[in-house]
Amino acid sequence: MTSSRSLKITTLLVHYRYYVTKKINNEIPRNKIKRLLYFRANNI
């Protein structure tokens, strides 16, 4: 039960992150997004 619940949460997080990324993609120029994603990837 715990694993299925955590899976649900993970799926929600992925969808939320996808939605936010999509929203940001529409609002901010490309090179700024690339820099942001690069920065985030290096800080995980």
NORRASUL-V74877 format. One record per run of one state. SS is the DSSP state (2 for helix, 1 for strand, 0 for the rest). FROM is the first residue (numbers start at 1). TO is the last residue. If there is no record, write none. Layout:
ss=<SS;SS>
from=<FROM;FROM>
to=<TO;TO>
//
This chain:
ss=<0;2;0;2;0>
from=<1;2;28;30;44>
to=<1;27;29;43;44>
//
